[in-house]
Amino acid sequence: MVWDLWVALIVLFLGVIYGYKRPGKENRAAIIKKAVLIGVVLGVILGLLIGVLAPGVSVIGMTIGATIAMVIIAIILALFFVVGTVIGDFLERK
C-alpha cells in the first residue's frame, strides 16, 4: 500500500517536470485519452495472459476484470500527471 503513494508521487513529480519543460499549456484531454487507451490495451493483454497461465480461470472474465482495473489505474495515474502539469505550468509562468 505504501508503494502506491510513492508511485503516485513519482507520477506527480514527472508531471511537474513535463509541465515545466514544455512551453505553453499542455493538452490535458489528450493525456487522459492516451491513458484510457493504454489502460485498455494493458488490461486486455494482462487479462489474456492471466487467463492463459492460470488453470481453471475464465479467460473472458479475467480479460474484462483486468481491463476495467487497468483503465481505472491508468486514469488515476493520468490525473496525478495532469495535476503535475498544472503545477509545472504554474512554475513555468513564475
C-alpha positions as CSV (number, residue, x, y, z in Angstrom):
1,M,0.0,0.0,0.0
2,V,2.8,2.4,0.7
3,W,4.3,1.9,-2.8
4,D,1.0,3.2,-4.2
5,L,1.7,6.5,-2.6
6,W,5.3,6.5,-3.9
7,V,4.1,5.7,-7.5
8,A,1.6,8.5,-7.4
9,L,4.1,11.0,-6.1
10,I,6.6,9.9,-8.8
11,V,4.0,10.4,-11.5
12,L,3.0,13.8,-10.0
13,F,6.7,14.8,-10.0
14,L,7.1,13.7,-13.6
15,G,4.0,15.7,-14.5
16,V,5.6,18.8,-12.8
17,I,8.8,18.3,-14.8
18,Y,6.8,17.7,-18.1
19,G,4.7,20.8,-17.5
20,Y,7.7,22.9,-16.6
21,K,9.9,21.8,-19.5
22,R,7.3,22.0,-22.3
23,P,6.5,25.6,-23.3
24,G,2.8,26.6,-23.3
25,K,-0.2,24.7,-22.0
26,E,-0.4,21.0,-22.4
27,N,-3.4,19.3,-24.0
28,R,-4.7,17.6,-20.8
29,A,-7.7,16.0,-22.5
30,A,-5.3,14.2,-24.9
31,I,-3.2,13.0,-21.9
32,I,-6.3,11.5,-20.3
33,K,-7.4,9.9,-23.7
34,K,-4.0,8.3,-24.1
35,A,-4.1,7.0,-20.5
36,V,-7.5,5.3,-21.2
37,L,-6.2,3.8,-24.4
38,I,-3.1,2.5,-22.7
39,G,-5.2,1.1,-19.8
40,V,-7.5,-0.8,-22.2
41,V,-4.5,-2.3,-24.1
42,L,-2.6,-3.3,-20.9
43,G,-5.8,-4.6,-19.4
44,V,-6.6,-6.9,-22.4
45,I,-3.0,-8.1,-22.5
46,L,-2.9,-8.8,-18.8
47,G,-6.3,-10.5,-18.7
48,L,-5.4,-12.8,-21.6
49,L,-2.0,-13.6,-20.0
50,I,-3.6,-14.4,-16.7
51,G,-6.4,-16.4,-18.4
52,V,-3.9,-18.5,-20.3
53,L,-1.4,-19.0,-17.5
54,A,-3.9,-19.7,-14.6
55,P,-5.6,-23.0,-15.0
56,G,-9.3,-23.1,-14.4
57,V,-9.8,-19.3,-14.7
58,S,-12.3,-17.9,-17.2
59,V,-10.3,-16.1,-19.9
60,I,-13.2,-13.8,-20.7
61,G,-13.8,-12.9,-17.1
62,M,-10.2,-12.2,-16.4
63,T,-9.8,-10.1,-19.5
64,I,-12.8,-8.0,-18.6
65,G,-11.8,-7.6,-15.0
66,A,-8.2,-6.8,-15.8
67,T,-9.2,-4.3,-18.5
68,I,-11.5,-2.5,-16.1
69,A,-8.8,-2.5,-13.3
70,M,-6.1,-1.2,-15.7
71,V,-8.3,1.6,-17.1
72,I,-9.1,2.8,-13.5
73,I,-5.4,2.7,-12.6
74,A,-4.4,4.5,-15.8
75,I,-7.0,7.2,-15.2
76,I,-5.9,7.7,-11.6
77,L,-2.2,8.0,-12.6
78,A,-3.1,10.2,-15.5
79,L,-5.0,12.6,-13.2
80,F,-1.9,12.8,-10.9
81,F,0.2,13.5,-14.1
82,V,-2.3,16.2,-15.2
83,V,-2.2,17.9,-11.8
84,G,1.6,17.8,-12.1
85,T,1.4,19.5,-15.4
86,V,-0.8,22.2,-13.9
87,I,1.8,22.8,-11.2
88,G,4.6,22.7,-13.8
89,D,2.8,25.3,-16.0
90,F,2.3,27.5,-12.9
91,L,6.0,27.3,-12.1
92,E,6.9,28.0,-15.7
93,R,4.9,31.2,-15.7
94,K,6.5,32.4,-12.5
